[in-house]
Amino acid sequence: MVAVVKIAGQQYKVEKDQTLYVPQLPGTAGDAVALEVLLVDAGGKLSVGANKGTVKAEILGHVKGDTVIAYKQKRRKGFHKKKGHRTAYTQIKVTDIA
């Protein structure tokens, strides 16, 4: 069984017992999360619309992504600026698709 869910404005194709990294969600490790379902494929039978079903997931932890550096420089002017950031992600595990 496969489902398409919407998390933080992005769509993810998920299966049962799959782990994935999504933009940071509120909650702590061990919390249960109900995800917004857009489509469910149950053995070739598509379910789209009001009775789409439910997808439940568990938060495994919060992590940070790789460092992204934005560097700006103007030649011969002595101007340079270096900034960086690390995007926060949440690791979730899909526990049930119904």
PyMOL commands that set and color helices and strands:
alter all, ss='L'
color gray80, all
select strands_A, chain A and resi 2-7+10-15+19-23+32-42+45-47+55-74+79-97
alter strands_A, ss='S'
color yellow, strands_A
deselect
rebuild
show_as cartoon
